[in-house]
């Protein structure tokens, strides 16, 4: 009797294969969602730091400009 002739073994291997396929699908979805999440975070960081940077440069210019005009 061959090991693959055992119906219990075949059923167990089929369940394992099904679970692995399901895990692969979930993992692939997770990778896509993770990349999307990273992109949104980077975009948000850019937006958040743009205004303070502009404000700082404007403040420095406002402090230096009177000395340059004298």
PDB file of N, CA, C and O in Angstrom:
ATOM      1  N   UNK A   1       0.847  -1.183   0.000  1.00  0.00           N
ATOM      2  CA  UNK A   1       0.000   0.000   0.000  1.00  0.00           C
ATOM      3  C   UNK A   1       0.889   1.241   0.000  1.00  0.00           C
ATOM      4  O   UNK A   1       1.779   1.389   0.838  1.00  0.00           O
ATOM      5  N   UNK A   2       0.633   2.105  -0.934  1.00  0.00           N
ATOM      6  CA  UNK A   2       1.367   3.356  -1.071  1.00  0.00           C
ATOM      7  C   UNK A   2       0.827   4.374  -0.062  1.00  0.00           C
ATOM      8  O   UNK A   2      -0.351   4.341   0.293  1.00  0.00           O
ATOM      9  N   UNK A   3       1.692   5.272   0.390  1.00  0.00           N
ATOM     10  CA  UNK A   3       1.286   6.267   1.384  1.00  0.00           C
ATOM     11  C   UNK A   3       0.196   7.193   0.830  1.00  0.00           C
ATOM     12  O   UNK A   3      -0.662   7.652   1.583  1.00  0.00           O
ATOM     13  N   UNK A   4       0.222   7.467  -0.459  1.00  0.00           N
ATOM     14  CA  UNK A   4      -0.764   8.355  -1.065  1.00  0.00           C
ATOM     15  C   UNK A   4      -2.111   7.668  -1.259  1.00  0.00           C
ATOM     16  O   UNK A   4      -3.081   8.317  -1.648  1.00  0.00           O
ATOM     17  N   UNK A   5      -2.186   6.369  -0.995  1.00  0.00           N
ATOM     18  CA  UNK A   5      -3.458   5.653  -1.084  1.00  0.00           C
ATOM     19  C   UNK A   5      -4.273   5.819   0.195  1.00  0.00           C
ATOM     20  O   UNK A   5      -5.452   5.468   0.230  1.00  0.00           O
ATOM     21  N   UNK A   6      -3.655   6.349   1.239  1.00  0.00           N
ATOM     22  CA  UNK A   6      -4.345   6.545   2.511  1.00  0.00           C
ATOM     23  C   UNK A   6      -5.232   7.781   2.402  1.00  0.00           C
ATOM     24  O   UNK A   6      -4.716   8.887   2.241  1.00  0.00           O
ATOM     25  N   UNK A   7      -6.560   7.624   2.488  1.00  0.00           N
ATOM     26  CA  UNK A   7      -7.458   8.771   2.317  1.00  0.00           C
ATOM     27  C   UNK A   7      -7.280   9.835   3.407  1.00  0.00           C
ATOM     28  O   UNK A   7      -7.458  11.025   3.147  1.00  0.00           O
ATOM     29  N   UNK A   8      -6.930   9.410   4.618  1.00  0.00           N
ATOM     30  CA  UNK A   8      -6.722  10.388   5.686  1.00  0.00           C
ATOM     31  C   UNK A   8      -5.514  11.265   5.396  1.00  0.00           C
ATOM     32  O   UNK A   8      -5.542  12.473   5.631  1.00  0.00           O
ATOM     33  N   UNK A   9      -4.470  10.661   4.893  1.00  0.00           N
ATOM     34  CA  UNK A   9      -3.262  11.406   4.556  1.00  0.00           C
ATOM     35  C   UNK A   9      -3.528  12.375   3.403  1.00  0.00           C
ATOM     36  O   UNK A   9      -3.093  13.526   3.442  1.00  0.00           O
ATOM     37  N   UNK A  10      -4.236  11.911   2.389  1.00  0.00           N
ATOM     38  CA  UNK A  10      -4.561  12.760   1.252  1.00  0.00           C
ATOM     39  C   UNK A  10      -5.423  13.942   1.710  1.00  0.00           C
ATOM     40  O   UNK A  10      -5.202  15.073   1.279  1.00  0.00           O
ATOM     41  N   UNK A  11      -6.391  13.686   2.572  1.00  0.00           N
ATOM     42  CA  UNK A  11      -7.255  14.759   3.076  1.00  0.00           C
ATOM     43  C   UNK A  11      -6.450  15.765   3.902  1.00  0.00           C
ATOM     44  O   UNK A  11      -6.653  16.974   3.787  1.00  0.00           O
ATOM     45  N   UNK A  12      -5.539  15.262   4.732  1.00  0.00           N
ATOM     46  CA  UNK A  12      -4.719  16.152   5.557  1.00  0.00           C
ATOM     47  C   UNK A  12      -3.818  17.018   4.678  1.00  0.00           C
ATOM     48  O   UNK A  12      -3.687  18.219   4.915  1.00  0.00           O
ATOM     49  N   UNK A  13      -3.203  16.418   3.675  1.00  0.00           N
ATOM     50  CA  UNK A  13      -2.341  17.183   2.772  1.00  0.00           C
ATOM     51  C   UNK A  13      -3.141  18.214   1.979  1.00  0.00           C
ATOM     52  O   UNK A  13      -2.656  19.316   1.721  1.00  0.00           O
ATOM     53  N   UNK A  14      -4.354  17.860   1.597  1.00  0.00           N
ATOM     54  CA  UNK A  14      -5.217  18.799   0.878  1.00  0.00           C
ATOM     55  C   UNK A  14      -5.566  19.987   1.763  1.00  0.00           C
ATOM     56  O   UNK A  14      -5.560  21.127   1.298  1.00  0.00           O
ATOM     57  N   UNK A  15      -5.870  19.733   3.037  1.00  0.00           N
ATOM     58  CA  UNK A  15      -6.177  20.824   3.965  1.00  0.00           C
ATOM     59  C   UNK A  15      -4.963  21.732   4.155  1.00  0.00           C
ATOM     60  O   UNK A  15      -5.097  22.955   4.188  1.00  0.00           O
ATOM     61  N   UNK A  16      -3.793  21.138   4.280  1.00  0.00           N
ATOM     62  CA  UNK A  16      -2.566  21.925   4.452  1.00  0.00           C
ATOM     63  C   UNK A  16      -2.320  22.792   3.222  1.00  0.00           C
ATOM     64  O   UNK A  16      -1.981  23.970   3.342  1.00  0.00           O
ATOM     65  N   UNK A  17      -2.493  22.207   2.045  1.00  0.00           N
ATOM     66  CA  UNK A  17      -2.272  22.952   0.813  1.00  0.00           C
ATOM     67  C   UNK A  17      -3.279  24.108   0.692  1.00  0.00           C
ATOM     68  O   UNK A  17      -2.924  25.205   0.262  1.00  0.00           O
ATOM     69  N   UNK A  18      -4.520  23.852   1.071  1.00  0.00           N
ATOM     70  CA  UNK A  18      -5.543  24.894   1.031  1.00  0.00           C
ATOM     71  C   UNK A  18      -5.189  26.030   1.986  1.00  0.00           C
ATOM     72  O   UNK A  18      -5.324  27.203   1.638  1.00  0.00           O
ATOM     73  N   UNK A  19      -4.743  25.686   3.175  1.00  0.00           N
ATOM     74  CA  UNK A  19      -4.357  26.710   4.148  1.00  0.00           C
ATOM     75  C   UNK A  19      -3.160  27.516   3.659  1.00  0.00           C
ATOM     76  O   UNK A  19      -3.113  28.731   3.851  1.00  0.00           O
ATOM     77  N   UNK A  20      -2.204  26.859   3.034  1.00  0.00           N
ATOM     78  CA  UNK A  20      -1.040  27.579   2.501  1.00  0.00           C
ATOM     79  C   UNK A  20      -1.443  28.525   1.375  1.00  0.00           C
ATOM     80  O   UNK A  20      -0.941  29.646   1.296  1.00  0.00           O
ATOM     81  N   UNK A  21      -2.346  28.080   0.506  1.00  0.00           N
ATOM     82  CA  UNK A  21      -2.837  28.954  -0.565  1.00  0.00           C
ATOM     83  C   UNK A  21      -3.540  30.171   0.016  1.00  0.00           C
ATOM     84  O   UNK A  21      -3.351  31.292  -0.456  1.00  0.00           O
ATOM     85  N   UNK A  22      -4.352  29.946   1.042  1.00  0.00           N
ATOM     86  CA  UNK A  22      -5.054  31.049   1.696  1.00  0.00           C
ATOM     87  C   UNK A  22      -4.052  32.012   2.346  1.00  0.00           C
ATOM     88  O   UNK A  22      -4.210  33.229   2.255  1.00  0.00           O
ATOM     89  N   UNK A  23      -3.039  31.474   2.990  1.00  0.00           N
ATOM     90  CA  UNK A  23      -2.007  32.308   3.607  1.00  0.00           C
ATOM     91  C   UNK A  23      -1.288  33.146   2.554  1.00  0.00           C
ATOM     92  O   UNK A  23      -1.024  34.328   2.777  1.00  0.00           O
ATOM     93  N   UNK A  24      -0.974  32.551   1.420  1.00  0.00           N
ATOM     94  CA  UNK A  24      -0.305  33.292   0.345  1.00  0.00           C
ATOM     95  C   UNK A  24      -1.165  34.440  -0.163  1.00  0.00           C
ATOM     96  O   UNK A  24      -0.647  35.519  -0.451  1.00  0.00           O
ATOM     97  N   UNK A  25      -2.473  34.223  -0.276  1.00  0.00           N
ATOM     98  CA  UNK A  25      -3.376  35.287  -0.711  1.00  0.00           C
ATOM     99  C   UNK A  25      -3.398  36.427   0.307  1.00  0.00           C
ATOM    100  O   UNK A  25      -3.330  37.599  -0.063  1.00  0.00           O
ATOM    101  N   UNK A  26      -3.493  36.080   1.577  1.00  0.00           N
ATOM    102  CA  UNK A  26      -3.528  37.095   2.629  1.00  0.00           C
ATOM    103  C   UNK A  26      -2.216  37.875   2.645  1.00  0.00           C
ATOM    104  O   UNK A  26      -2.224  39.099   2.780  1.00  0.00           O
ATOM    105  N   UNK A  27      -1.096  37.178   2.509  1.00  0.00           N
ATOM    106  CA  UNK A  27       0.213  37.837   2.524  1.00  0.00           C
ATOM    107  C   UNK A  27       0.361  38.793   1.344  1.00  0.00           C
ATOM    108  O   UNK A  27       0.881  39.897   1.504  1.00  0.00           O
ATOM    109  N   UNK A  28      -0.090  38.380   0.164  1.00  0.00           N
ATOM    110  CA  UNK A  28      -0.002  39.244  -1.014  1.00  0.00           C
ATOM    111  C   UNK A  28      -0.852  40.495  -0.821  1.00  0.00           C
ATOM    112  O   UNK A  28      -0.430  41.595  -1.177  1.00  0.00           O
ATOM    113  N   UNK A  29      -2.031  40.333  -0.265  1.00  0.00           N
ATOM    114  CA  UNK A  29      -2.902  41.479   0.014  1.00  0.00           C
ATOM    115  C   UNK A  29      -2.249  42.401   1.030  1.00  0.00           C
ATOM    116  O   UNK A  29      -2.309  43.623   0.901  1.00  0.00           O
ATOM    117  N   UNK A  30      -1.631  41.814   2.031  1.00  0.00           N
ATOM    118  CA  UNK A  30      -0.960  42.610   3.067  1.00  0.00           C
ATOM    119  C   UNK A  30       0.166  43.448   2.466  1.00  0.00           C
ATOM    120  O   UNK A  30       0.345  44.608   2.837  1.00  0.00           O
ATOM    121  N   UNK A  31       0.921  42.867   1.545  1.00  0.00           N
ATOM    122  CA  UNK A  31       2.018  43.620   0.923  1.00  0.00           C
ATOM    123  C   UNK A  31       1.496  44.834   0.164  1.00  0.00           C
ATOM    124  O   UNK A  31       2.082  45.914   0.241  1.00  0.00           O
ATOM    125  N   UNK A  32       0.402  44.662  -0.565  1.00  0.00           N
ATOM    126  CA  UNK A  32      -0.180  45.772  -1.320  1.00  0.00           C
ATOM    127  C   UNK A  32      -0.677  46.843  -0.356  1.00  0.00           C
ATOM    128  O   UNK A  32      -0.434  48.031  -0.570  1.00  0.00           O
ATOM    129  N   UNK A  33      -1.370  46.434   0.698  1.00  0.00           N
ATOM    130  CA  UNK A  33      -1.881  47.395   1.670  1.00  0.00           C
ATOM    131  C   UNK A  33      -0.736  48.105   2.390  1.00  0.00           C
ATOM    132  O   UNK A  33      -0.835  49.297   2.684  1.00  0.00           O
ATOM    133  N   UNK A  34       0.337  47.390   2.674  1.00  0.00           N
ATOM    134  CA  UNK A  34       1.484  47.979   3.353  1.00  0.00           C
ATOM    135  C   UNK A  34       2.137  49.046   2.474  1.00  0.00           C
ATOM    136  O   UNK A  34       2.483  50.127   2.952  1.00  0.00           O
ATOM    137  N   UNK A  35       2.302  48.738   1.194  1.00  0.00           N
ATOM    138  CA  UNK A  35       2.890  49.711   0.270  1.00  0.00           C
ATOM    139  C   UNK A  35       2.017  50.955   0.168  1.00  0.00           C
ATOM    140  O   UNK A  35       2.521  52.078   0.153  1.00  0.00           O
ATOM    141  N   UNK A  36       0.697  50.747   0.098  1.00  0.00           N
ATOM    142  CA  UNK A  36      -0.227  51.873   0.027  1.00  0.00           C
ATOM    143  C   UNK A  36      -0.140  52.715   1.302  1.00  0.00           C
ATOM    144  O   UNK A  36      -0.168  53.944   1.245  1.00  0.00           O
ATOM    145  N   UNK A  37      -0.037  52.057   2.429  1.00  0.00           N
ATOM    146  CA  UNK A  37       0.065  52.742   3.715  1.00  0.00           C
ATOM    147  C   UNK A  37       1.350  53.580   3.769  1.00  0.00           C
ATOM    148  O   UNK A  37       1.323  54.732   4.203  1.00  0.00           O
ATOM    149  N   UNK A  38       2.456  53.010   3.334  1.00  0.00           N
ATOM    150  CA  UNK A  38       3.733  53.730   3.316  1.00  0.00           C
ATOM    151  C   UNK A  38       3.645  54.964   2.421  1.00  0.00           C
ATOM    152  O   UNK A  38       4.152  56.029   2.774  1.00  0.00           O
ATOM    153  N   UNK A  39       3.005  54.819   1.272  1.00  0.00           N
ATOM    154  CA  UNK A  39       2.864  55.942   0.346  1.00  0.00           C
ATOM    155  C   UNK A  39       2.052  57.064   0.978  1.00  0.00           C
ATOM    156  O   UNK A  39       2.412  58.236   0.870  1.00  0.00           O
ATOM    157  N   UNK A  40       0.952  56.701   1.639  1.00  0.00           N
ATOM    158  CA  UNK A  40       0.119  57.725   2.276  1.00  0.00           C
ATOM    159  C   UNK A  40       0.870  58.413   3.411  1.00  0.00           C
ATOM    160  O   UNK A  40       0.745  59.626   3.579  1.00  0.00           O
ATOM    161  N   UNK A  41       1.641  57.670   4.187  1.00  0.00           N
ATOM    162  CA  UNK A  41       2.404  58.278   5.282  1.00  0.00           C
ATOM    163  C   UNK A  41       3.442  59.251   4.734  1.00  0.00           C
ATOM    164  O   UNK A  41       3.587  60.357   5.254  1.00  0.00           O
ATOM    165  N   UNK A  42       4.162  58.855   3.697  1.00  0.00           N
ATOM    166  CA  UNK A  42       5.176  59.740   3.117  1.00  0.00           C
ATOM    167  C   UNK A  42       4.547  61.017   2.554  1.00  0.00           C
ATOM    168  O   UNK A  42       5.106  62.103   2.703  1.00  0.00           O
ATOM    169  N   UNK A  43       3.393  60.888   1.911  1.00  0.00           N
ATOM    170  CA  UNK A  43       2.708  62.056   1.386  1.00  0.00           C
ATOM    171  C   UNK A  43       2.271  62.976   2.521  1.00  0.00           C
ATOM    172  O   UNK A  43       2.407  64.196   2.421  1.00  0.00           O
ATOM    173  N   UNK A  44       1.750  62.401   3.587  1.00  0.00           N
ATOM    174  CA  UNK A  44       1.328  63.194   4.744  1.00  0.00           C
ATOM    175  C   UNK A  44       2.517  63.902   5.380  1.00  0.00           C
ATOM    176  O   UNK A  44       2.409  65.066   5.767  1.00  0.00           O
ATOM    177  N   UNK A  45       3.652  63.211   5.494  1.00  0.00           N
ATOM    178  CA  UNK A  45       4.842  63.835   6.069  1.00  0.00           C
ATOM    179  C   UNK A  45       5.303  65.014   5.219  1.00  0.00           C
ATOM    180  O   UNK A  45       5.717  66.043   5.753  1.00  0.00           O
ATOM    181  N   UNK A  46       5.231  64.866   3.905  1.00  0.00           N
ATOM    182  CA  UNK A  46       5.607  65.977   3.025  1.00  0.00           C
ATOM    183  C   UNK A  46       4.716  67.177   3.263  1.00  0.00           C
ATOM    184  O   UNK A  46       5.193  68.306   3.384  1.00  0.00           O
ATOM    185  N   UNK A  47       3.410  66.925   3.330  1.00  0.00           N
ATOM    186  CA  UNK A  47       2.466  68.026   3.536  1.00  0.00           C
ATOM    187  C   UNK A  47       2.665  68.674   4.901  1.00  0.00           C
ATOM    188  O   UNK A  47       2.589  69.896   5.024  1.00  0.00           O
ATOM    189  N   UNK A  48       2.917  67.878   5.907  1.00  0.00           N
ATOM    190  CA  UNK A  48       3.059  68.409   7.261  1.00  0.00           C
ATOM    191  C   UNK A  48       4.303  69.277   7.371  1.00  0.00           C
ATOM    192  O   UNK A  48       4.268  70.307   8.044  1.00  0.00           O
ATOM    193  N   UNK A  49       5.394  68.894   6.733  1.00  0.00           N
ATOM    194  CA  UNK A  49       6.643  69.639   6.879  1.00  0.00           C
ATOM    195  C   UNK A  49       6.785  70.781   5.887  1.00  0.00           C
ATOM    196  O   UNK A  49       7.696  71.596   6.034  1.00  0.00           O
ATOM    197  N   UNK A  50       5.935  70.870   4.898  1.00  0.00           N
ATOM    198  CA  UNK A  50       6.034  71.957   3.925  1.00  0.00           C
ATOM    199  C   UNK A  50       5.698  73.303   4.565  1.00  0.00           C
ATOM    200  O   UNK A  50       6.434  74.271   4.373  1.00  0.00           O
ATOM    201  N   UNK A  51       4.614  73.382   5.311  1.00  0.00           N
ATOM    202  CA  UNK A  51       4.192  74.645   5.924  1.00  0.00           C
ATOM    203  C   UNK A  51       5.185  75.148   6.970  1.00  0.00           C
ATOM    204  O   UNK A  51       5.538  76.326   6.926  1.00  0.00           O
ATOM    205  N   UNK A  52       5.656  74.322   7.910  1.00  0.00           N
ATOM    206  CA  UNK A  52       6.648  74.837   8.869  1.00  0.00           C
ATOM    207  C   UNK A  52       7.953  75.290   8.205  1.00  0.00           C
ATOM    208  O   UNK A  52       8.575  76.258   8.642  1.00  0.00           O
ATOM    209  N   UNK A  53       8.352  74.595   7.164  1.00  0.00           N
ATOM    210  CA  UNK A  53       9.573  74.986   6.457  1.00  0.00           C
ATOM    211  C   UNK A  53       9.381  76.349   5.805  1.00  0.00           C
ATOM    212  O   UNK A  53      10.251  77.215   5.902  1.00  0.00           O
ATOM    213  N   UNK A  54       8.260  76.539   5.149  1.00  0.00           N
ATOM    214  CA  UNK A  54       7.984  77.833   4.519  1.00  0.00           C
ATOM    215  C   UNK A  54       7.893  78.934   5.568  1.00  0.00           C
ATOM    216  O   UNK A  54       8.405  80.032   5.354  1.00  0.00           O
ATOM    217  N   UNK A  55       7.258  78.657   6.685  1.00  0.00           N
ATOM    218  CA  UNK A  55       7.137  79.659   7.752  1.00  0.00           C
ATOM    219  C   UNK A  55       8.498  80.026   8.317  1.00  0.00           C
ATOM    220  O   UNK A  55       8.758  81.198   8.592  1.00  0.00           O
ATOM    221  N   UNK A  56       9.366  79.047   8.493  1.00  0.00           N
ATOM    222  CA  UNK A  56      10.712  79.304   9.012  1.00  0.00           C
ATOM    223  C   UNK A  56      11.516  80.160   8.042  1.00  0.00           C
ATOM    224  O   UNK A  56      12.169  81.119   8.452  1.00  0.00           O
ATOM    225  N   UNK A  57      11.470  79.821   6.771  1.00  0.00           N
ATOM    226  CA  UNK A  57      12.199  80.603   5.767  1.00  0.00           C
ATOM    227  C   UNK A  57      11.671  82.033   5.689  1.00  0.00           C
ATOM    228  O   UNK A  57      12.446  82.978   5.543  1.00  0.00           O
ATOM    229  N   UNK A  58      10.365  82.185   5.784  1.00  0.00           N
ATOM    230  CA  UNK A  58       9.777  83.520   5.763  1.00  0.00           C
ATOM    231  C   UNK A  58      10.184  84.326   6.995  1.00  0.00           C
ATOM    232  O   UNK A  58      10.449  85.524   6.893  1.00  0.00           O
ATOM    233  N   UNK A  59      10.235  83.678   8.152  1.00  0.00           N
ATOM    234  CA  UNK A  59      10.654  84.366   9.384  1.00  0.00           C
ATOM    235  C   UNK A  59      12.111  84.796   9.296  1.00  0.00           C
ATOM    236  O   UNK A  59      12.451  85.905   9.707  1.00  0.00           O
ATOM    237  N   UNK A  60      12.964  83.948   8.773  1.00  0.00           N
ATOM    238  CA  UNK A  60      14.387  84.300   8.617  1.00  0.00           C
ATOM    239  C   UNK A  60      14.530  85.464   7.639  1.00  0.00           C
ATOM    240  O   UNK A  60      15.301  86.395   7.874  1.00  0.00           O
ATOM    241  N   UNK A  61      13.782  85.400   6.549  1.00  0.00           N
ATOM    242  CA  UNK A  61      13.820  86.488   5.573  1.00  0.00           C
ATOM    243  C   UNK A  61      13.332  87.797   6.202  1.00  0.00           C
ATOM    244  O   UNK A  61      13.904  88.855   5.940  1.00  0.00           O
ATOM    245  N   UNK A  62      12.296  87.738   7.015  1.00  0.00           N
ATOM    246  CA  UNK A  62      11.767  88.937   7.676  1.00  0.00           C
ATOM    247  C   UNK A  62      12.774  89.513   8.657  1.00  0.00           C
ATOM    248  O   UNK A  62      12.795  90.726   8.870  1.00  0.00           O
ATOM    249  N   UNK A  63      13.603  88.682   9.256  1.00  0.00           N
ATOM    250  CA  UNK A  63      14.606  89.171  10.204  1.00  0.00           C
ATOM    251  C   UNK A  63      15.824  89.741   9.475  1.00  0.00           C
ATOM    252  O   UNK A  63      16.425  90.704   9.952  1.00  0.00           O
ATOM    253  N   UNK A  64      16.191  89.180   8.355  1.00  0.00           N
ATOM    254  CA  UNK A  64      17.411  89.587   7.641  1.00  0.00           C
ATOM    255  C   UNK A  64      17.142  90.751   6.693  1.00  0.00           C
ATOM    256  O   UNK A  64      18.014  91.597   6.492  1.00  0.00           O
ATOM    257  N   UNK A  65      15.974  90.804   6.122  1.00  0.00           N
ATOM    258  CA  UNK A  65      15.652  91.812   5.121  1.00  0.00           C
ATOM    259  C   UNK A  65      15.849  93.244   5.607  1.00  0.00           C
ATOM    260  O   UNK A  65      16.400  94.048   4.856  1.00  0.00           O
ATOM    261  N   UNK A  66      15.434  93.611   6.815  1.00  0.00           N
ATOM    262  CA  UNK A  66      15.661  95.010   7.265  1.00  0.00           C
ATOM    263  C   UNK A  66      17.153  95.373   7.308  1.00  0.00           C
ATOM    264  O   UNK A  66      17.511  96.522   7.048  1.00  0.00           O
ATOM    265  N   UNK A  67      18.008  94.429   7.625  1.00  0.00           N
ATOM    266  CA  UNK A  67      19.453  94.733   7.672  1.00  0.00           C
ATOM    267  C   UNK A  67      20.017  94.888   6.256  1.00  0.00           C
ATOM    268  O   UNK A  67      20.976  95.633   6.050  1.00  0.00           O
ATOM    269  N   UNK A  68      19.444  94.210   5.312  1.00  0.00           N
ATOM    270  CA  UNK A  68      19.910  94.319   3.934  1.00  0.00           C
ATOM    271  C   UNK A  68      19.447  95.613   3.270  1.00  0.00           C
ATOM    272  O   UNK A  68      20.115  96.119   2.368  1.00  0.00           O
ATOM    273  N   UNK A  69      18.319  96.146   3.704  1.00  0.00           N
ATOM    274  CA  UNK A  69      17.766  97.348   3.100  1.00  0.00           C
ATOM    275  C   UNK A  69      18.376  98.631   3.677  1.00  0.00           C
ATOM    276  O   UNK A  69      18.179  99.708   3.114  1.00  0.00           O
ATOM    277  N   UNK A  70      19.095  98.533   4.763  1.00  0.00           N
ATOM    278  CA  UNK A  70      19.683  99.722   5.395  1.00  0.00           C
ATOM    279  C   UNK A  70      20.913 100.163   4.662  1.00  0.00           C
ATOM    280  O   UNK A  70      21.543 101.147   5.048  1.00  0.00           O
TER     281      UNK A  70
END
